[in-house]
Amino acid sequence: MIPDSRLPRLSLGIEAGGVPYAVVVNDVPVWADRLGHAATIDGFPVLEWLVPGANTLEIRLGLSIEPNAISAGSVDVELRCDLDGDDSPLALTSLSLSPTTVGGAPAGRFAIEGAPGNQSLAATPTGDIVIEPIRLGSGSTSADRRVLRTIQLPWRWPRWRHFDAPTIIASGRTQASLEESYRQMWNLLRANDRARLVEFLAVKVAELVAANPKDRRHIEPILGLEDCLDDPEMALKPLTLESTRLEIAGGGSLARLVDARGNGPIVFVHRDGLMSICLDTMFCMGSSGWVLVR
């Protein structure tokens, strides 16, 4: 997959605190905090989760299983576009949500106007950026709150592997087969088998490079996992799958295993126990089995 240098860099800015939440793009949780910590996140890349045509940006509250999680606060999310590669992004739209309020930028048609380095978003009937009105969604319990909006963007993204993947059916057989892929990945990491890791991670690496060409040197060849594998202070945690559950996302095309806190099962831990790195994983189904795509 060849990176398209004409694509803008799409990212999220997140300002949150005081409430457990998840930020969801096209039915994929891309960022979550189940403890309600205060956080300011700038430039979180999301192009690899975008699809041709309509895209959905969503905030979900009420996700915590932690008894001491804070339950009053707010989450503000802004979708930003960096057209010039100068790290001066333009805000395209926004969403905000608290246990009692909902907000966000206006809906309508918009166009990016102005010379490079001095661009702005202008409302116009012929604009090719279409921001739909904010909608409230229903959560799994009465304490859950969801707010979402659809955004039509004019750029043509690469055709990500999971676009053509079959719909995943939630079942014990599905989870068991996915567990085997996690065991395979964990065993490759434990053996520090760089050659086979390159092969196992090939689709994810290629698609992340296509989405984020400026970050290529940090992505290739194995997503920066060299840092963990080469650090004598870091150790691969034993793989425990018994307490995980199958989570299906992306409209049914993606799947992963997570624990009760929403974390994946492959984790590196520091010898002092004060730091851990949980690997992000998301699979789709290919012609001959599971394919790691994120």
Buried (B, 14 or more C-beta within 10 A) or exposed (E): BEBEEEBBBBBBBBBBBBBBBBBBBBBBBBBBBBEBEEEEBEEBBBBBBBBBEEBBBBBBBBBBEEEEBBEEBBBBBBBBBBBBEEEEBBEBBBBBBBBEEBEBBEBBBBBBEEEEEEBEBEEEEEBEBBBBEBEEBEBEEEEEBBBBBBBBBEBEBBEBBBEEBEEBEEEEEBBEBBBEBBBBBBEBBEEEBEEEBBEBBBBBBBBBBBBBBBBEEEBBBBBEBEEBBEEEEBBBBEBEBEEBEBBBBBBBBBBBBBBEEBBBBBBBBBEEEEEEBBBEBBBBBBEEEBBBBB
